[in-house]
C-alpha cells in the first residue's frame, strides 16, 4: 500500500491517498488538520465499499475504460449527506455510464459507513476511485 500526504497552506486541506491491492482506492480529504485514519481503519473502509461494488465484466473491454471516481460527504453516523457525485469516468459511452452507475450504487448501498466518530474530520469528505484494472 502506498500513502501520500499533501498539505496546502492556503486552504488548510489535507489529502491522503491510499491505494490497495484490489479494485478500490480511497482519497480522503478534509478542510482541517485532523487525526488520520489508521491503516486498519482505511482497509476496513475500503473493504466495506468494495463488497458492494459489482465490477462490470465485459469481454473485450479494456478495464481502464471502466475507471470511475465518486465523491461524497458523510455525516457523523456514517450516512451519506446528499447524493454521491461522479467526478471522473467515461460518460461518453454506454459502458462508461454503466460503470459510473455501478460505482455510485456501491457507495449508496454500503452506507452507513463504520468509521471512528472521534476522527470525523478525517472522513467527512471522501473520494473513492473504482478501478477494475488494479491487481
C-alpha positions as CSV (number, residue, x, y, z in Angstrom):
1,X,0.0,0.0,0.0
2,X,1.3,3.5,-0.8
3,X,0.3,6.6,1.1
4,X,0.9,10.2,0.3
5,X,0.2,13.3,2.4
6,X,-0.1,16.7,0.8
7,X,-0.8,20.0,2.7
8,X,-1.9,23.2,1.1
9,X,-1.4,26.1,3.5
10,X,-4.0,28.5,2.0
11,X,-6.9,26.2,2.3
12,X,-5.5,24.0,5.0
13,X,-6.5,20.9,3.1
14,X,-5.1,17.6,4.0
15,X,-5.5,14.8,1.5
16,X,-4.4,11.2,1.9
17,X,-4.5,8.7,-1.0
18,X,-4.4,5.1,-0.2
19,X,-4.1,2.5,-3.0
20,X,-4.8,-1.1,-2.0
21,X,-4.3,-4.3,-3.9
22,X,-7.8,-4.8,-5.3
23,X,-10.2,-2.7,-7.2
24,X,-10.9,0.3,-4.9
25,X,-8.6,3.1,-3.8
26,X,-9.6,5.9,-1.4
27,X,-8.8,9.6,-1.3
28,X,-10.0,11.2,1.9
29,X,-9.9,15.0,2.1
30,X,-10.6,17.3,5.0
31,X,-10.6,21.1,5.5
32,X,-8.9,20.8,8.9
33,X,-5.7,19.2,10.2
34,X,-7.2,16.1,11.7
35,X,-6.1,12.8,13.1
36,X,-5.8,10.5,10.1
37,X,-7.4,7.1,9.9
38,X,-5.1,4.2,10.7
39,X,-4.1,1.7,8.1
40,X,-6.6,-0.8,9.6
41,X,-9.4,1.7,9.5
42,X,-8.7,2.6,5.9
43,X,-8.6,-1.1,4.9
44,X,-11.9,-1.8,6.7
45,X,-13.5,1.2,4.9
46,X,-12.1,0.1,1.5
47,X,-13.4,-3.4,2.1
48,X,-16.9,-2.1,3.0
49,X,-17.1,-0.2,-0.2
50,X,-15.6,-2.9,-2.4
51,X,-18.0,-5.6,-1.1
52,X,-20.9,-3.5,-2.5
53,X,-19.3,-3.0,-5.9
54,X,-20.4,-5.3,-8.7
55,X,-17.5,-4.9,-11.0
56,X,-18.6,-4.8,-14.6
57,X,-17.3,-7.8,-16.5
58,X,-17.4,-7.4,-20.2
59,X,-15.3,-9.5,-22.5
60,X,-13.1,-7.5,-24.9
61,X,-13.5,-4.2,-22.9
62,X,-10.3,-2.5,-21.7
63,X,-10.7,-2.4,-17.9
64,X,-9.1,1.0,-17.8
65,X,-12.2,2.4,-19.6
66,X,-14.2,1.4,-16.6
67,X,-12.3,3.6,-14.1
68,X,-14.7,5.8,-12.1
69,X,-14.2,8.3,-9.2
70,X,-17.1,9.1,-6.8
71,X,-17.1,11.9,-4.3
72,X,-19.4,12.1,-1.3
73,X,-19.9,13.6,2.1
74,X,-20.8,11.7,5.3
75,X,-22.5,12.7,8.5
76,X,-21.1,11.8,11.9
77,X,-23.1,8.5,11.9
78,X,-21.5,7.4,8.6
79,X,-24.7,8.1,6.5
80,X,-24.5,9.9,3.1
81,X,-25.1,13.6,3.1
82,X,-26.7,14.2,-0.3
83,X,-26.1,12.3,-3.4
84,X,-22.7,10.9,-4.5
85,X,-21.2,12.7,-7.4
86,X,-19.3,11.1,-10.3
87,X,-16.2,13.2,-10.7
88,X,-14.4,11.2,-13.3
89,X,-15.1,8.4,-15.7
90,X,-16.1,7.8,-19.3
91,X,-19.5,9.4,-19.6
92,X,-19.3,9.3,-23.4
93,X,-20.1,5.6,-23.8
94,X,-22.8,3.4,-22.5
95,X,-20.2,1.1,-20.9
96,X,-18.6,4.1,-19.1
97,X,-22.0,5.3,-17.9
98,X,-22.8,1.8,-16.7
99,X,-19.5,1.6,-14.8
100,X,-20.2,5.0,-13.2
101,X,-23.7,3.9,-12.1
102,X,-22.4,0.7,-10.5
103,X,-19.8,2.7,-8.6
104,X,-22.4,5.2,-7.4
105,X,-24.8,2.4,-6.4
106,X,-21.9,0.8,-4.4
107,X,-21.4,4.0,-2.4
108,X,-25.1,4.3,-1.7
109,X,-25.7,0.6,-0.9
110,X,-22.8,0.3,1.6
111,X,-23.9,3.3,3.8
112,X,-23.9,3.8,6.7
113,X,-20.1,3.5,6.9
114,X,-18.4,2.2,10.0
115,X,-15.8,4.8,10.8
116,X,-14.5,6.2,14.1
117,X,-16.6,9.1,15.2
118,X,-13.7,10.7,17.0
119,X,-11.9,11.1,13.6
120,X,-14.9,12.5,11.8
121,X,-12.9,15.5,10.5
122,X,-10.7,13.0,8.6
123,X,-13.5,11.3,6.7
124,X,-16.3,13.8,6.3
125,X,-15.5,14.2,2.6
126,X,-14.4,11.2,0.6
127,X,-13.4,10.4,-2.9
128,X,-13.4,6.7,-3.9
129,X,-11.7,5.5,-7.1
130,X,-13.1,2.4,-8.6
131,X,-10.6,0.6,-10.9
132,X,-11.2,-3.0,-12.1
133,X,-7.7,-3.0,-13.6
134,X,-6.0,-2.9,-10.3
135,X,-4.5,-6.3,-9.3
